[in-house]
């Protein structure tokens, strides 16, 4: 990924086309240094039609099961962040309960309820999560989530997926529905980073914070007892999604677990 913050930067069409040929995503920022646009390669994967047909033919129960798995893992990772930070026992117990209550397709919206409980337990009850809010915490969260979604979009495009066709997100105006479905379990990594840098936040976001959020892609998560950098874990997740669609088995989806940074070396040795 290449992120361009300077609005005076001049990019040639030849450069942009060359970046796409190497599956390099290009992110352009607005006047507030927030990611505003992304370019992705098209028609580059040799099985693009095959993957697209799989997306079109998938049965609704498969997507319903996939979404419930994703939501459960997201809530579990949120609980891990609370355990590593505020250690708020009420929030931890509540998240455990909500995780166990997730049904197929999350019909009862345990995800939304868990998110409210999680943010209350992490940033306090006065905090309100808004995508358009111009405060330091929301700005940092939005920036980090956008970086995750941009990288996930790059990987999905690389493997021939149409990012408009989501698992749960079905917005007519969002070209990256699938990207935002798949980053859900990774969001806790951004939440953890933002909490640990609360004293350094400001609006607009300082350069060090923006750089730190971009570098989150190099942090680690666990998948099937192996440690992966987040960007590599995303690729493993996308590859497993192809297996899910080919075999019509939602259980084949691999999901990331948030881990304590200090425990990485021990887990690698195991």
Secondary structure, DSSP 8 states (H G I E B T S, - for coil): -EEE--TT----HHHHHHHHHTT--EEEE-TTS-EEEEE---S--TTHHHHHHHHHH--HHHHHHHHHHHHHHHHHHHHHHHHHTT--HHHHHHHHHHHHT--GGGTT-HHHHHHHHHHHHHH-TT----SS--SHHHHHHHHHHHHHHHHHHHHHHHTT--TTS-SS---TT-TTHHHHHHTGGGHHHHHHHHHHTGGG--SS--HHHHHHHHHGGGSEEEETTEEEEHHHHHHHHHHHHHHHHHHT-GGG----EE--GGGHHHHHH-
